[in-house]
Every structure is written in C-alpha cells, then in structure tokens.
C-alpha cells in the first residue's frame, strides 16, 4: 500500500491577517500624501533584502504630444501599479466585470474598451447607447475604487511649455523611482513597465534604469490587455477634468476620476 502524501507545509495553510489601510488627508494636486499601508491578504510579509518583489506598471497616453495643429492643449500619461502577487486577483475582478457587462448589456468580453470611443459622442457604439456605456464605466470605476491593491497616477503637460512628451516621460521615471524608494509601492524592489503602443517614446524610456526597472518600458497593444484598457480609461478621465466632452459634463461625469483620489499617488502637473 502506498504511503499517504505528506501534509502541506504550515506556510501554505496559514491565513494572513489583513492589516488596516489608512490614508492621510489629500493635499494639493500633484503632491504625494503620506500613507500607512499594511500587507495585502495575498502577499507574504515584507522580506528585507529580497530583490524579486516587484510591481507591474501599466501606462497609456491621452491626447497627442504634437504642438502644431493639435486639437488638444494637454498631453497626459496615466495608469496604475499592481504588486505581482495581486496581479491575478485584479485580473479576476476585471474578468468578472466583463462578464457582468456581457450579461447585463451584451458587451462582448473580447471588445476593447477604448475610452475615447466608448465615452465619445456616438449615440450607438458597439451596439450600446451612450447612457449604457456610461453606466458600464461608472461600474468599472466603482470596482477600481475598492481595489486597495492598486495605486493610480498621472502626469499632465500643458503644451504651451513645449516638449510635452519629453517632460512627461522624464518626470514619470523620476516619480516612479522616488515612489519605489519611499515604499509607496509597498514592498516592491523593482518595476516592470508596460505601456500601450505609442508613435514615439520619450527619450528617457530608451535608456537602461537597472536600479529600479526591469529592462526598459515594454510596448503592448491595449487590445490584448485588460490592464492597459484600464490605464487608457484613467488617462482619458484625467483629460476630462481639463477638457470635458459635452455629454460627460452634462451628466456630471467629467470628474469621475476623483473617485480614485484616495488610491492615487498624484495627478501631477509637469
């Protein structure tokens, strides 16, 4: 008779107690509030000296960096970060959201939610009326606002100051490194940056930053990533606070991004 398999190790069966998450009061836009963050329920306690703990960073742009005949006054880069041990839980929540959107409104899970079109002026888009599409986005923002595993951020460059792409690109690297060193990304030691495909990358993204980034920022199509579609939405909603479209303003939805303020590391003017 074969021997019974050994019992699982204690570490695999122990439940980690979730510590409270508190926030200091919000400060002026662009400032970074002090946070006291406990361990995630899905994450082992902080291990000093380890180098494998990392955050995935997802970024997308809104507006274009052009200075001539451009319809936008600002160029925006925005997104969020998630610890690698929380990635699957966040992805499950996004999958559940897409299942709800399909069951409630018939939105196919494979249809890309591109914010500029999804929240645009078309009366009908992907078979849905404008008010239905807005309800779907409100639901998604509500879900994200409850995900204390996430940290949101964005950089806003007014084009009057010139070279918005380079200003945003350089400042984003500086801020992310500072947040990493000050433990705003919890116990992570490295960042892996993924961004939507861009016509042109900032020059600062084309150099090695081995002290805090794994490789260089990597391009990926948002059609293939639910996470990049969220980053696209964050960037678009940040733009709406500056140049809202008429429908969102009429519906009082142009400041929807404020629902993520408590999980934001800053909406930063550069």
N, C-alpha and C positions, 0 to 999 in steps of 0.2 A: 504493500500500500504506500502510495507516495506521501511525502511529508506535506503538512499544511504550509501554505505560504506565510512568511513572517509578517507580523502586524506592521502597519505603516509607521514611519518614524513620528515621534511626538510633534516635530515641527510641522508635519503635513496635516495634522489633525487639530492643532491648536488654533482657536479663533482669536484674531487680533481685535482688541477693543479699539473702536474708533474714537479718536480724541476730538475735542470740540474745535471748531473753526471760527475764529473771530476776526473782525476787521476793525482797523482804526477808522475814524471818520474820513470821508473823502476830502481831498484837498483840491487845489486849483487844477484845472485840466492840464495834463502833461506831467504833474507831479506823481510820485510813486508813494502811496501810503505804506506805513509800516504794517506788516501782517504777522500774526502768530498762528502758524499752521501746524496742525497735528498730522500724524501718519494717516495715509489713506488706508481704508479697510483692506485693500487688495495688495498692499505693499509691505515688505518687511521693514523692520526698524532701520533707522539710518546706520550705515556701516562706514565708519571713518576710514579714509584711505583707499576706498574702492573706486575704481575708475570706470566700471561698466554701467553705473546708474546714469540714465540719460532721458532727455525729453525729446519728443518729436515736435518740431515746429512746422506749422502749415501757414503759408502766406499767399496772398493774392493782391492784385492791384485794382484800383478803381480810378477811372479817368485815364488820360494818356499823359506822358511826360512832354509832349510837344509844346512848343512856345509860339508857333506860327499857325494861325487859322485853326486853333483848337477850340472846341466848344466848352471846355472846362477851365475853371480858374485854379483848380487844385489837383495835385497828384497825390494819391493815397495808397499806402501799403498797409495791410492789416491782416490779422489772423489770430491764431491761438497756439498754445502749447499744451501737451499732454505727456505725462510720465509713461515710460514704456510699459510699466506693469498695469497701467489703467487703460491702455490703448484698446484692448478687446472689449472691455466693459463699455467704453464710449462708443465703439463701433456697433455694439449690440443695441445701444439706445438709438443710434441713428437708423439702424435696420428696423427697429420697432416703429420708429416714427414713419419710415417709408411704408411699412405695412399698414399703419393706420391711415396714411394719406391715400393708399390704394383702396382700402376697404371703404373709406368714407367718401372719397371724391373720384376714385377711379384713376388716380395718377400712377402711371406705371413706375415700378421701382427702378427701372433702368433709365428713366427720363432724367436728364441732367437738370437740376435746379440752378439755372443761371440767373442771378438776381436781377440784372438789368432788364432782361426779357420777362422774367416771371413776375416782377413787380412793375413792369412797364405799362404803357398806355393802351396796349391792345385789349379790346373788350374780351376777346377769346384767345387764349394761348394754351396749347396742349390740351384743348378740349374743356378748359375751365374758364369761368368768368373771373373778372378782376377781384370781386369780393371773395370768391372762393380761394383764389390764390393768396390773398392777403391773410385769410384765416389760417391757411396752411403755414405761412411764415410766422404768424403770431404764435402758433402752436410750437414750432421749432424753437423760436427764441425763448419761449417759456421753459422748454426742456433744457436748453443750454444754461439758462439762468440758475437751474438747480444742480448743475454739474460742478460741484466744488473741486473736482479733479482738474478742471480746466483753468487756464489763465489767458485772458484776451488782451490784445494790444493793437495799436495802430499809430501810424506816422502820417502827418498831414503837411504837405509842402505847398505853399502859395507860389504860384508860378511867377509872380512879379519879382521874386528874389533870384530867379534864374536857376538853371540846372536842377530841377526838382528830382530827377531820377538819382543823381549822384548824392544829393543831400539826404534823401530818404534812405538810400542804400547804405551810406556810411553811418548815419545815425542809428539805423536799425541794428547794425552789427555792434556798435558801441553800447547801446542799451541792453541788448541781449546778453552781452558779455558781463555787463555790470549786474544785471538781474541774476545771472548764474552765480557770480561770486558772492552776492549778498543773500543767496539761498532763496530768492523769490521763486525759483523753480524747484523748491523743496530740496530733496537730497540728490538731485542730479549733478553730475560732474561734466557731462558733455551734451551737446545739442546736435541733432540731425535735422537739417532744414530742408523742407520740401516746398516748392513753390509752383504755381501754375505757369504754363508756358508763357514767356514774355518775348516781345520783339527785340528787346535789348536788356541786358543785365547791367546793374550798377558795376562800376569797375572794382569796387571793394569786394564784390562777391566772386571775383575771378582770381583771388589770391587765397593762399592757404591760411587758415586760422586754427592751427592744430591745438592751440592752448585750450580751446573750448568748443570747436566744431569738428565733427567727424566728416572729413573730406571737405567738399565745397557744397553750397546750396544746389540741390538737385531739382531739375525741371520735370514735371509730370502733367499730363493732361487732366484737367478737372473732370472730364467725362469719366475717368477711371477711378475717381477718388471722392467718396462722400465727404471726407475731411476737407478737401480743397474746395468743395462746393460750400461748406460752412465758412471757410476763410473768404471766399468770394462774397458771401452774404454779409459778413462783418464789414468788409471794405465798402460795399455798396451802401449799407446802412450808415456807416460813418460819413460817407459823402452826402447822404440825405440830410444830415444835420446842418450842412453848409449850403447845398443847392438842392432842395427837395423838389421832387416832381409834384405836379399839381394834385394828383389823386392821393398820394400818401399824405400830403399836407392837409387836404380836405378831410381825410379820415383820422387825422391826429396821429399818424403812424410814422411820421418823419423823424421822430425822436425815439424810436423803438430801441435803439442801441443802448439807451440809458438803463434798460433792464439788465444789462451786463456790467454796469459800472462796478458793482461790488466784487466782481471777479476780474476786474481789469487792472493791469499793471500801468495803464496810462493811455490816453488818446493824446498824442504828443505833436505839437506844432514844431516844425523844424525849419 
